[in-house]
Amino acid sequence: MKTARRTVFAIALFATVALAADKPNFSGEWVMDASKSDFGPMPPPDSMTRKIEQSDPNLTVTQSQTGGAQGDQTTTAKYSTDGKETVNQMMGNDVKSTAAWDGSSLVIKSKLDFQGNEIGLTSKWSLSEDGKVLTDLWQIASPQGDIQITYVLNKK
């Protein structure tokens, strides 16, 4: 019986470690690579950097950009990677988000009401095998139509 318990415990421990290994850590300073990004119909920012602090389930993202549709701005957003809803501010509006792991990708789903219109945003983060490239695929759903944007960021 003791051997069976030890075996089950060892398998559970191995499975936990294997699952944790599937979740990359996005922490670091990231710089947008405009030549590899795709902004769809949106004007691209002149530059964009992200500082990500990740200690699961806590995730803090500080993003600074110059130029583009929103002009020069710096924003900070906090998420919980365990699927709990968080609320951040964007241009004076509440943005309700959930972040959860989908294999080795982090998916952040957000909704906000902007001038009476509900906007949905799904952001899917993935990390290259060498950990030096973060790809952020955005799908934006609005009454005016859907938009897809891909940000490619290189680690500093």
Residue pairs with C-beta under 8 A, 6 or more apart in sequence:
22 101
22 103
22 104
23 56
23 101
23 104
24 104
24 127
24 131
25 54
26 52
26 54
26 59
26 106
26 125
26 127
26 134
27 52
27 53
27 54
28 51
28 52
28 155
28 156
29 49
29 50
29 51
29 155
29 156
30 49
30 50
30 51
30 52
30 134
30 153
30 154
30 155
30 156
31 47
31 48
31 49
31 153
31 154
31 156
32 45
32 47
32 48
32 49
32 65
32 151
32 152
32 153
33 152
33 153
33 154
34 44
36 152
37 44
37 149
37 150
37 151
37 152
38 148
38 149
38 150
39 149
40 147
40 148
40 149
41 147
42 68
42 69
42 147
42 149
43 67
43 68
43 69
44 67
44 68
45 65
45 66
45 67
45 68
46 65
46 66
46 67
46 68
47 65
47 66
47 67
48 63
48 64
48 65
48 66
48 68
48 151
48 153
49 63
49 64
49 65
50 61
50 62
50 63
50 134
50 153
51 61
51 62
51 63
52 59
52 60
52 61
53 59
53 60
54 60
54 81
56 81
56 82
57 80
57 81
57 82
57 84
58 78
58 79
58 80
58 81
59 78
59 79
59 80
59 81
59 99
59 106
60 76
60 77
60 78
60 79
61 76
61 77
61 78
61 79
62 74
62 75
62 76
63 74
63 75
63 76
63 77
64 73
64 74
65 72
65 73
65 74
66 72
70 91
75 90
76 88
77 86
77 88
77 95
77 97
78 86
78 88
79 86
79 97
79 99
79 108
80 86
80 99
81 99
81 100
81 101
81 106
82 100
83 98
83 99
83 100
84 98
85 96
85 97
85 98
86 96
86 97
86 98
86 99
87 94
87 95
87 96
87 97
88 94
88 95
88 97
89 95
90 112
91 114
93 112
93 113
93 114
94 112
94 113
95 110
95 111
95 112
96 110
96 111
96 112
97 108
97 109
97 110
97 111
98 108
98 109
99 106
99 107
99 108
99 109
100 106
100 107
101 107
102 124
104 126
104 127
105 124
105 125
105 126
106 124
106 125
107 122
107 123
107 124
107 125
108 121
108 122
108 123
108 124
108 125
109 120
109 121
109 122
109 123
110 120
110 121
110 122
110 123
111 118
111 119
111 120
111 121
112 118
112 119
112 121
113 119
117 142
117 143
117 144
118 142
118 143
119 140
119 141
119 142
120 140
120 141
120 142
121 138
121 139
121 140
121 141
122 138
122 139
123 136
123 137
123 138
124 136
124 137
125 134
125 135
125 136
126 134
126 135
126 137
127 133
127 134
127 135
128 134
128 135
131 155
132 154
132 155
133 152
133 153
133 154
133 155
134 152
134 153
134 154
134 155
135 150
135 151
135 152
135 153
136 150
136 151
136 152
136 153
137 148
137 149
137 150
138 147
138 148
138 149
138 150
138 151
139 146
139 147
139 148
140 146
140 147
140 148
140 149
